[in-house]
Amino acid sequence: MRIYDWIVVGGGITGAALAYELLKQGFSVLLLERHQSLQGATRFGYGGIAYWSGTTDLTRQLCAEGIALHRTLSAELDAETEFRELDLVLTIAADEDPEAIAQSYTHFAIPPSLVSVAEACELEPLLNPNAIAGALTVKHGHISTTATTNAYTKAFTKLGGSIQIDQVKELLKGENSRVTGVVGKQDTYHSANVAICAGALSRSLLKTAGIPTRLYFTHAELIETPPVEVCLQTLVMPADTKRFQLEAEASTTALDALWDQPGHEPSPPILDAGAIQLLDGRLRIGQMSRVLTDPDAPINATESEVIMRTKVGTVLPALNDLPGQWHHCLIGFSSDRLPLIGTLPGVDGVHLFSGFSNPLAIVPTLARRFASNAIGQGDEIIAQLSPDRFE
């Protein structure tokens, strides 16, 4: 029976990054992933790196470290992440006050610049000038989440890491209730430490072990097109985004009990109408977010697609009738927009690495800090992100 130093549960971008960084520090690591090919938020992510969006000393430092790492990550991993920097255009609706919207962004590390309708349309010729009162713009990082995850995985296996395709059903507990591994559908795996990087599904996995956590999730919906000739030059999103407000409203302490019961919708759905084009020509158009406490809750895909096409088509008419397929995934978040990283109160041997509201800007650097912390190099930032901050 092999006993690993670490088992990392979840092979998306968070798990792949963490497994790679732990292996680099000399640990033996097993990466467990339930799917043969990437699924979920990693598969359908927009890929945006909002490194300009830090609002506190902590988030500004993490974003600065994150973008610096992204700029060299392809070379380090010896595989392409498709990193680039492009213009982000944050559209201001025709009935909104551009000056007031711009003022709400002044506290960011790099405040976006306010531009006129004409200037916005010069940056993004596909914009409908009659649908906007102006826009904010700032340089924005972008990667392929799939390519980056594959690059991490390739580097991980090249260094000797192990990967197993299996669905984790529960945590394995030994003496004094210490977690000593995981039980999968196919086998049981043993380790000194388990890191849960299963995104939105981390909550339900921990719940099976009787471990409560303030981790929540939205059901995100988007339309993905095949490669098309239409050329979107920027990443387009609304300046008045609703997702973070939705997350805050749905994750209050008063609503916590609902999250352990299926069939609830703590807050109504929102739509942040935007689009990004990948380097291979595919477009991802969306994004609708729903707060449904059942991860398997049914969603009317036909109705959602009509809503998304109508809203996005108002701002970007050329995208309205493009062929595309509706997709859905879960996105984990915490109640304070900071990730949950570290040991869980009252339980030994299990660690959480999930709940990222701005994941791509900070996952690589936090994975590196987590691994350094694991070999005894104390890290004040990891300590600040501990799940016990809510106790």
Secondary structure by P-SEA (a helix, b strand, c coil): cccccbbbccccaaaaaaaaaaaaaccbbbbbbcccccccccccccccccccccccaaaaaaaaaaaaaaaccccccccccbbbbbbbbbcccccccaaaaaaaaccccbbbbbbcaaaaaaacccccccccccbbbbbbbbccaaaaaaaaaaaaaaabbbbbbccccbbbbcccccccccccccccccccbbbbccccaaaaaaaaacccccccccbbbbbbbcccccccccbbbbccccaaaaaaaaccccaaaaaaccccccbbbbbbcccccccccccccbbbbbbccccccccaaaaaaaaaaaaaaaacccccccbbbbbbbbbbbccccccccccccccccbbbbcccccccccaaaaaaaaaaaaaccccaaaaaacccccc
